[in-house]
């Protein structure tokens, strides 16, 4: 018995589709780890292709087949292989893949050296348009900041808050399409260095004293954080382009504060945090 292939039937409306695929797929994967070589985690993924105007639908089951065949390791080294498989199996010029996952690092308290794990929300995005490859690494890093204005105008103390610095970078590609080695740890380190203080999973009293004083001695606005992180990254030959966003969950206001920088500077003036 031959079953009809409805997805391959023609469509007469003349409308191409930018992306069609699957999202919210969770799968165990291995990602690069600067200290241990690799780290096992669970990723949430989206895979897609473009669809020409004359084709009714895409064969979505093929995405899952490809994912199962290649999901053992998902890194800037292997994602181009997955993208090419998507192009070929779904007969599309454009293939995209986004992988989001928790990434764990052991953090040590500054005085006692007590340690525990911190999870950072990270991601890898890849796109293959014909033979042109683009990659992006992302790290969302929790930080603490002390308000410089509050410190300057108060008789004692200063308000502080927890926030996040999100760094997205496009690694430089060599002539063979291999991405420069940019580690997630590099992005996390830059984000933490731009804030008043890193976030620690475990602190004893001596550590809490040290972290409190460190933050007070290094007050920063969200503007300071994105500028500091930009200053760290803009001369890095491994990085072709990047964007940085700092967001504070304000402790004395009923709103957040944010700042964003794109490098090279973007001409788009209508982007917003929505």
KEKE-3310 file (N, C-alpha, C; in steps of 0.2 Angstrom, whole numbers, plus 5000, padded with zeros to 4 digits):
npx = (5004:5003:5006:5000:5010:5008:5015:5024:5016:5010:5009:4999:4999:5010:5019:5034:5042:5050:5056:5053:5050:5055:5053:5058:5063:5070:5086:5099:5116:5133:5144:5158:5170:5181:5189:5188:5187:5175:5157:5143:5126:5109:5100:5089:5081:5080:5076:5077:5071:5071:5057:5052:5040:5032:5031:5021:5023:5035:5045:5044:5048:5060:5069:5070:5076:5088:5093:5094:5104:5116:5117:5126:5137:5137:5144:5154:5162:5155:5142:5141:5141:5129:5120:5123:5118:5104:5101:5103:5095:5082:5081:5084:5090:5093:5097:5095:5099:5097:5103:5100:5106:5110:5125:5138:5149:5162:5163:5173:5173:5179:5188:5187:5187:5177:5167:5155:5143:5139:5126:5125:5115:5117:5121:5121:5120:5118:5119:5116:5117:5116:5132:5137:5142:5137:5140:5135:5139:5133:5131:5123:5125:5124:5126:5132:5128:5133:5125:5132:5128:5119:5129:5137:5128:5124:5124:5128:5131:5124:5113:5111:5110:5104:5109:5109:5122:5122:5131:5134:5143:5150:5161:5177:5179:5190:5198:5194:5182:5182:5178:5185:5193:5183:5179:5165:5168:5177:5168:5160:5169:5172:5160:5158:5169:5165:5156:5150:5153:5155:5143:5141:5140:5141:5145:5154:5155:5166:5168:5157:5158:5169:5165:5154:5161:5170:5160:5155:5167:5168:5157:5145:5136:5123:5127:5140:5144:5141:5150:5162:5163:5163:5175:5184:5182:5182:5194:5198:5205:5199:5186:5173:5161:5150:5137:5131:5122:5116:5106:5098:5089:5081:5083:5077:5067:5052:5055:5066:5083:5092:5105:5113:5125:5131:5143:5153:5147:5129:5118:5105:5092:5080:5079:5073:5070:5061)
npy = (4994:5011:5026:5042:5057:5070:5082:5084:5089:5101:5119:5133:5147:5155:5159:5160:5152:5157:5150:5133:5120:5111:5113:5115:5103:5091:5084:5073:5079:5082:5095:5107:5109:5119:5115:5101:5095:5090:5091:5083:5086:5092:5097:5110:5111:5119:5116:5120:5123:5132:5135:5133:5142:5134:5122:5112:5107:5103:5088:5084:5074:5070:5079:5074:5062:5065:5073:5062:5055:5063:5069:5066:5074:5091:5104:5119:5113:5102:5105:5111:5099:5093:5103:5102:5089:5092:5101:5092:5081:5086:5093:5107:5124:5132:5129:5128:5128:5129:5127:5126:5126:5121:5125:5120:5126:5124:5134:5144:5150:5166:5167:5156:5146:5137:5127:5124:5120:5131:5135:5140:5148:5143:5144:5138:5143:5139:5142:5138:5144:5140:5137:5145:5148:5152:5155:5156:5159:5159:5165:5167:5176:5177:5191:5203:5219:5235:5251:5266:5279:5278:5275:5287:5297:5294:5294:5282:5266:5258:5254:5238:5225:5210:5204:5201:5197:5195:5188:5187:5179:5179:5167:5169:5162:5151:5148:5136:5135:5132:5135:5148:5144:5148:5149:5144:5147:5158:5169:5169:5173:5186:5192:5192:5199:5212:5216:5222:5211:5194:5180:5168:5151:5146:5153:5157:5166:5174:5175:5181:5193:5198:5198:5207:5219:5219:5222:5234:5242:5242:5249:5249:5255:5248:5253:5254:5240:5235:5242:5239:5225:5225:5232:5222:5212:5218:5218:5205:5193:5181:5183:5188:5196:5203:5204:5212:5212:5220:5217:5223:5218:5229:5235:5245:5250:5249:5243:5236:5239:5241:5239:5239:5233:5232:5225:5224:5241:5243:5249:5248:5256:5253:5242:5233:5228:5218)
npz = (5000:4995:5003:5003:5000:5007:5011:5001:4990:4978:4981:4978:4981:4981:4991:4999:5013:5027:5038:5044:5055:5069:5087:5104:5107:5117:5122:5126:5126:5122:5126:5122:5135:5143:5154:5156:5144:5138:5142:5148:5146:5145:5132:5124:5109:5093:5076:5059:5042:5026:5015:4999:4988:4980:4987:4998:5011:5024:5028:5044:5052:5048:5054:5067:5065:5060:5071:5081:5075:5076:5088:5098:5101:5101:5095:5090:5081:5076:5073:5059:5052:5055:5050:5037:5034:5037:5027:5015:5018:5019:5007:5006:5004:5014:5031:5049:5066:5083:5099:5116:5133:5150:5158:5167:5180:5192:5206:5217:5233:5238:5250:5260:5250:5249:5239:5225:5212:5199:5188:5171:5158:5142:5124:5107:5091:5074:5056:5040:5024:5008:5005:5014:5030:5047:5064:5081:5098:5115:5131:5146:5160:5178:5189:5201:5205:5211:5214:5207:5208:5220:5229:5229:5234:5246:5264:5270:5265:5250:5237:5230:5217:5209:5193:5175:5163:5146:5133:5116:5104:5088:5081:5073:5057:5048:5032:5029:5035:5048:5065:5076:5092:5104:5120:5131:5144:5143:5139:5150:5160:5155:5157:5171:5175:5172:5180:5197:5206:5205:5205:5218:5222:5235:5251:5265:5281:5281:5267:5263:5268:5261:5248:5249:5252:5240:5230:5234:5232:5219:5211:5198:5183:5172:5160:5162:5163:5150:5142:5148:5145:5131:5129:5133:5123:5110:5104:5101:5092:5089:5087:5077:5077:5090:5103:5117:5132:5147:5161:5175:5189:5197:5213:5221:5213:5203:5191:5178:5173:5158:5146:5130:5118:5102:5091:5077:5078:5076:5064:5066:5073:5080:5088:5102:5120:5119)
capx = (5000:5007:5003:5001:5015:5005:5020:5027:5011:5012:5005:4998:4998:5016:5022:5039:5042:5057:5058:5048:5054:5053:5056:5056:5065:5075:5090:5106:5121:5140:5147:5164:5171:5187:5193:5187:5186:5168:5152:5137:5121:5103:5099:5083:5083:5075:5079:5072:5074:5067:5052:5050:5033:5028:5030:5016:5026:5042:5045:5047:5051:5067:5073:5071:5080:5095:5096:5096:5110:5121:5116:5130:5141:5135:5149:5155:5165:5150:5136:5141:5139:5122:5117:5123:5113:5098:5100:5103:5089:5076:5082:5083:5096:5094:5096:5096:5099:5098:5104:5101:5108:5113:5132:5140:5156:5163:5165:5176:5173:5186:5192:5186:5188:5172:5165:5149:5142:5134:5123:5124:5111:5121:5118:5125:5116:5121:5115:5120:5114:5120:5138:5139:5141:5137:5139:5135:5139:5129:5131:5119:5129:5121:5131:5129:5131:5131:5124:5137:5124:5117:5135:5139:5124:5121:5129:5131:5128:5122:5109:5114:5105:5107:5107:5112:5125:5121:5136:5133:5148:5151:5168:5179:5180:5195:5196:5190:5175:5182:5177:5190:5191:5180:5176:5160:5172:5179:5162:5158:5174:5171:5154:5159:5173:5162:5151:5153:5155:5152:5138:5144:5135:5142:5149:5155:5154:5172:5167:5151:5161:5174:5161:5151:5166:5172:5155:5155:5173:5167:5151:5144:5129:5122:5131:5147:5145:5142:5156:5168:5163:5165:5182:5187:5180:5183:5201:5200:5205:5195:5179:5171:5156:5147:5132:5132:5116:5116:5100:5097:5082:5082:5081:5073:5062:5047:5057:5072:5087:5096:5109:5115:5130:5133:5150:5153:5141:5124:5114:5098:5090:5073:5078:5071:5071:5054)
capy = (5000:5017:5031:5049:5061:5076:5087:5086:5092:5108:5125:5138:5153:5159:5162:5156:5152:5158:5144:5129:5115:5109:5117:5112:5096:5090:5078:5073:5080:5083:5101:5108:5111:5121:5112:5094:5093:5090:5091:5081:5091:5091:5103:5111:5113:5120:5114:5122:5124:5137:5131:5137:5144:5129:5116:5113:5106:5100:5082:5086:5068:5069:5083:5070:5057:5068:5074:5056:5052:5067:5073:5064:5080:5097:5110:5123:5108:5097:5108:5111:5093:5093:5108:5100:5084:5094:5103:5087:5076:5090:5097:5115:5128:5135:5125:5132:5124:5132:5123:5129:5121:5123:5124:5120:5127:5124:5141:5144:5156:5170:5167:5149:5142:5132:5126:5121:5121:5136:5134:5146:5147:5145:5141:5138:5144:5139:5143:5136:5146:5137:5135:5150:5145:5157:5152:5161:5156:5163:5164:5172:5175:5180:5195:5207:5226:5241:5257:5271:5285:5277:5276:5294:5302:5291:5294:5276:5260:5259:5249:5234:5221:5205:5205:5196:5199:5190:5189:5182:5181:5175:5166:5170:5156:5151:5147:5129:5135:5130:5141:5149:5141:5153:5144:5147:5150:5165:5173:5170:5177:5193:5195:5193:5204:5218:5218:5223:5205:5188:5177:5162:5146:5144:5157:5157:5172:5178:5176:5186:5200:5200:5199:5213:5224:5220:5225:5241:5245:5242:5251:5250:5255:5244:5256:5252:5233:5233:5245:5235:5219:5227:5234:5216:5208:5221:5217:5198:5191:5175:5185:5192:5201:5201:5208:5212:5215:5219:5219:5223:5218:5235:5233:5250:5252:5244:5241:5234:5243:5237:5242:5234:5235:5227:5226:5231:5245:5242:5254:5247:5260:5252:5236:5234:5222:5215)
capz = (5000:4995:5007:5000:5003:5007:5012:4994:4985:4977:4984:4973:4984:4979:4997:5002:5021:5030:5043:5046:5058:5076:5092:5111:5107:5123:5120:5130:5122:5125:5123:5124:5141:5143:5159:5156:5137:5136:5147:5147:5148:5142:5128:5121:5102:5087:5069:5054:5035:5022:5011:4993:4988:4977:4991:5003:5018:5026:5032:5050:5056:5046:5059:5073:5063:5060:5078:5084:5072:5077:5094:5104:5102:5098:5096:5084:5076:5073:5070:5052:5049:5056:5046:5030:5034:5036:5020:5011:5019:5018:5001:5007:5003:5021:5037:5055:5072:5089:5105:5122:5138:5156:5157:5174:5182:5199:5208:5223:5237:5238:5256:5262:5245:5248:5231:5222:5205:5196:5181:5166:5153:5136:5118:5101:5085:5068:5050:5033:5018:5003:5008:5019:5037:5052:5070:5087:5105:5119:5138:5151:5167:5184:5192:5206:5204:5216:5210:5209:5211:5227:5234:5229:5237:5253:5270:5271:5261:5243:5235:5225:5214:5205:5186:5170:5157:5141:5128:5110:5099:5081:5081:5066:5053:5044:5025:5028:5038:5055:5070:5081:5098:5109:5125:5135:5150:5141:5139:5157:5163:5153:5160:5178:5177:5170:5186:5204:5209:5203:5210:5221:5225:5242:5254:5272:5283:5279:5260:5262:5270:5256:5242:5250:5251:5233:5226:5236:5230:5211:5208:5190:5180:5167:5155:5163:5162:5143:5140:5150:5142:5125:5129:5133:5117:5103:5100:5101:5084:5088:5087:5071:5079:5096:5106:5125:5135:5154:5164:5182:5192:5201:5220:5224:5208:5201:5184:5177:5169:5153:5141:5125:5113:5096:5088:5075:5079:5072:5061:5067:5079:5083:5092:5109:5124:5119)
cpx = (5004:5003:5004:5006:5012:5010:5023:5022:5012:5007:5005:4998:5004:5019:5027:5039:5049:5060:5052:5052:5051:5056:5054:5058:5071:5079:5096:5111:5128:5142:5154:5165:5179:5192:5194:5187:5179:5163:5146:5131:5114:5101:5091:5084:5078:5079:5074:5076:5069:5062:5051:5043:5029:5028:5026:5019:5032:5041:5048:5050:5058:5072:5075:5076:5088:5098:5098:5103:5116:5122:5121:5135:5139:5139:5150:5158:5160:5144:5135:5139:5132:5118:5117:5118:5106:5096:5099:5096:5082:5076:5080:5090:5098:5093:5098:5095:5101:5098:5105:5102:5111:5120:5135:5147:5156:5166:5168:5175:5179:5190:5192:5188:5183:5169:5159:5148:5137:5132:5123:5120:5115:5118:5123:5119:5120:5116:5119:5115:5118:5126:5141:5137:5141:5136:5139:5135:5136:5130:5127:5121:5125:5127:5127:5132:5128:5131:5129:5134:5122:5123:5137:5135:5122:5126:5132:5128:5127:5118:5112:5108:5108:5104:5110:5116:5125:5126:5134:5139:5148:5159:5170:5180:5186:5193:5193:5184:5176:5182:5183:5188:5189:5177:5170:5163:5174:5174:5160:5162:5173:5165:5155:5163:5170:5157:5154:5156:5152:5147:5141:5139:5135:5147:5148:5155:5160:5171:5162:5154:5165:5170:5157:5155:5169:5167:5155:5161:5172:5160:5150:5137:5129:5126:5138:5149:5146:5148:5162:5169:5165:5172:5186:5187:5182:5189:5203:5199:5201:5188:5177:5166:5153:5141:5132:5125:5117:5109:5100:5090:5083:5079:5077:5068:5058:5049:5064:5076:5091:5100:5112:5120:5130:5139:5151:5147:5136:5120:5107:5096:5083:5073:5076:5071:5064:5054)
cpy = (5006:5023:5038:5053:5068:5082:5089:5088:5099:5113:5130:5145:5158:5162:5157:5157:5152:5152:5140:5123:5113:5112:5113:5105:5096:5084:5079:5074:5081:5090:5102:5111:5113:5117:5104:5091:5093:5089:5088:5085:5089:5098:5103:5114:5115:5119:5117:5123:5130:5133:5135:5137:5138:5123:5117:5112:5103:5093:5083:5080:5067:5073:5078:5065:5059:5070:5068:5053:5056:5070:5071:5070:5085:5103:5113:5118:5104:5099:5109:5105:5091:5097:5105:5093:5086:5097:5097:5082:5080:5094:5104:5118:5131:5130:5129:5127:5129:5127:5127:5124:5124:5121:5125:5121:5127:5131:5140:5150:5159:5169:5159:5144:5136:5132:5123:5123:5127:5134:5140:5144:5148:5142:5142:5138:5143:5139:5141:5138:5145:5134:5140:5148:5151:5153:5157:5157:5161:5161:5169:5171:5180:5184:5199:5214:5231:5247:5263:5277:5284:5278:5283:5298:5300:5292:5288:5271:5262:5253:5245:5229:5215:5206:5200:5200:5194:5192:5184:5184:5176:5174:5167:5163:5156:5149:5140:5129:5133:5136:5142:5146:5147:5148:5148:5150:5157:5170:5174:5174:5184:5196:5196:5198:5211:5221:5220:5217:5199:5185:5170:5158:5145:5149:5156:5164:5177:5179:5181:5193:5202:5201:5206:5219:5225:5223:5232:5245:5246:5243:5251:5250:5249:5246:5254:5245:5232:5236:5241:5229:5220:5228:5227:5212:5211:5220:5210:5195:5184:5177:5190:5198:5198:5206:5207:5215:5214:5221:5218:5223:5223:5233:5239:5253:5247:5243:5239:5240:5239:5242:5237:5237:5230:5229:5222:5235:5244:5248:5254:5251:5258:5245:5238:5228:5218:5210)
cpz = (5000:4998:5003:5004:5002:5007:5005:4989:4984:4981:4979:4975:4983:4985:5000:5010:5023:5034:5044:5049:5064:5081:5099:5111:5113:5121:5124:5125:5126:5122:5125:5131:5142:5148:5158:5149:5134:5143:5145:5150:5144:5138:5125:5114:5098:5081:5064:5047:5032:5017:5005:4992:4985:4981:4997:5010:5018:5029:5039:5054:5054:5051:5065:5071:5063:5067:5081:5081:5074:5084:5100:5106:5098:5100:5090:5079:5073:5071:5063:5049:5050:5051:5039:5029:5033:5029:5015:5011:5018:5011:5001:5006:5010:5027:5043:5061:5078:5095:5111:5128:5144:5156:5165:5175:5189:5201:5215:5227:5238:5244:5258:5257:5245:5241:5230:5215:5204:5189:5177:5160:5146:5130:5112:5095:5079:5062:5044:5028:5012:5006:5013:5026:5042:5059:5076:5093:5110:5126:5142:5158:5172:5187:5197:5204:5210:5212:5212:5211:5218:5231:5235:5233:5244:5258:5271:5267:5254:5241:5229:5223:5210:5198:5182:5165:5152:5135:5123:5106:5093:5081:5074:5063:5048:5037:5024:5032:5045:5060:5074:5088:5103:5114:5129:5142:5149:5142:5146:5161:5162:5157:5167:5180:5175:5176:5192:5207:5205:5208:5212:5223:5232:5245:5262:5274:5281:5271:5259:5263:5264:5250:5243:5249:5244:5229:5228:5233:5222:5209:5201:5189:5175:5161:5155:5161:5154:5140:5142:5146:5135:5124:5129:5126:5110:5100:5100:5094:5083:5086:5081:5073:5086:5098:5113:5127:5143:5156:5171:5184:5198:5208:5223:5219:5206:5193:5184:5173:5164:5149:5136:5120:5108:5093:5082:5076:5074:5070:5063:5074:5082:5087:5099:5113:5124:5113)
residu = (UNK:UNK:UNK:UNK:UNK:UNK:UNK:UNK:UNK:UNK:UNK:UNK:UNK:UNK:UNK:UNK:UNK:UNK:UNK:UNK:UNK:UNK:UNK:UNK:UNK:UNK:UNK:UNK:UNK:UNK:UNK:UNK:UNK:UNK:UNK:UNK:UNK:UNK:UNK:UNK:UNK:UNK:UNK:UNK:UNK:UNK:UNK:UNK:UNK:UNK:UNK:UNK:UNK:UNK:UNK:UNK:UNK:UNK:UNK:UNK:UNK:UNK:UNK:UNK:UNK:UNK:UNK:UNK:UNK:UNK:UNK:UNK:UNK:UNK:UNK:UNK:UNK:UNK:UNK:UNK:UNK:UNK:UNK:UNK:UNK:UNK:UNK:UNK:UNK:UNK:UNK:UNK:UNK:UNK:UNK:UNK:UNK:UNK:UNK:UNK:UNK:UNK:UNK:UNK:UNK:UNK:UNK:UNK:UNK:UNK:UNK:UNK:UNK:UNK:UNK:UNK:UNK:UNK:UNK:UNK:UNK:UNK:UNK:UNK:UNK:UNK:UNK:UNK:UNK:UNK:UNK:UNK:UNK:UNK:UNK:UNK:UNK:UNK:UNK:UNK:UNK:UNK:UNK:UNK:UNK:UNK:UNK:UNK:UNK:UNK:UNK:UNK:UNK:UNK:UNK:UNK:UNK:UNK:UNK:UNK:UNK:UNK:UNK:UNK:UNK:UNK:UNK:UNK:UNK:UNK:UNK:UNK:UNK:UNK:UNK:UNK:UNK:UNK:UNK:UNK:UNK:UNK:UNK:UNK:UNK:UNK:UNK:UNK:UNK:UNK:UNK:UNK:UNK:UNK:UNK:UNK:UNK:UNK:UNK:UNK:UNK:UNK:UNK:UNK:UNK:UNK:UNK:UNK:UNK:UNK:UNK:UNK:UNK:UNK:UNK:UNK:UNK:UNK:UNK:UNK:UNK:UNK:UNK:UNK:UNK:UNK:UNK:UNK:UNK:UNK:UNK:UNK:UNK:UNK:UNK:UNK:UNK:UNK:UNK:UNK:UNK:UNK:UNK:UNK:UNK:UNK:UNK:UNK:UNK:UNK:UNK:UNK:UNK:UNK:UNK:UNK:UNK:UNK:UNK:UNK:UNK:UNK:UNK:UNK:UNK:UNK:UNK:UNK:UNK:UNK:UNK:UNK:UNK:UNK)
# end
